[in-house]
Amino acid sequence: MKYSAKKNCYIVTVPDLPGCMADGESPNEAYENAKIVIREWIETAQADGRPILEPVFERDKF
């Protein structure tokens, strides 16, 4: 998660899902928005028949 002073928000990127990112006014809001965007990204990929690769990044390593 990064803070963008230019946009005055926190930005979350999801490395395992190309182009998947979310923002929010607080870290918690950015995280909650990211959960929504991740679901939508996966649903869209499935609807389009695109493969969803296994995660490269493991949560417990951070």
N, C-alpha and C positions, 0 to 999 in steps of 0.2 A: 504494500500500500504506500502510496506517495501523496504528499500534499502539494497541490498546485496553487501557488500564491496568485498566479495570473488568473486562474479561474475561480479562486477562492473556494476550493473544495478538495476532498480526499478522493483519490482515484485508485480503484482496485482493478488489476488486470488478472486474467486467468490464463497462464501460459499454455496449458494443455488444450485450450479451446481458442484457436486463432481468431482474433478480432473481438473476443469476448471481454468486455470491461464495463464497469459501472462507477458511478460517483455518488457523493453525498456530502452534506454539510458537516457531518461528524464521521469519525471512523466507523461507529456502529451503523449509521445510516448507509454508508458506502458498502459495508459488509452485507447488510440486509438486502440492499439493492442488487448486489452481486449474486446472491442466492437466487433471486428472481430471474436475472438475466441468464444465469447458467441453465436453469430449467428451460427457459425459452430457447436458448441456443440449441440444447439437446433436442427439444421437440421439433424445431425447425430442421435440424440435420436429419432426424429420423423421417420426417415428412418428405424431405427431398431425396431420401435414399442415400445420403452421404454416410460413410463409415464414421463411427465414433471410436477413436483409438483409446487404448488403455492409458491411464494417467502415467506421466513420466515423473511428476513431482509427487512426493509423499508428504502428507500433512504433518506427520509426526517427526519429520526431519527438520522442521523449522523451529 
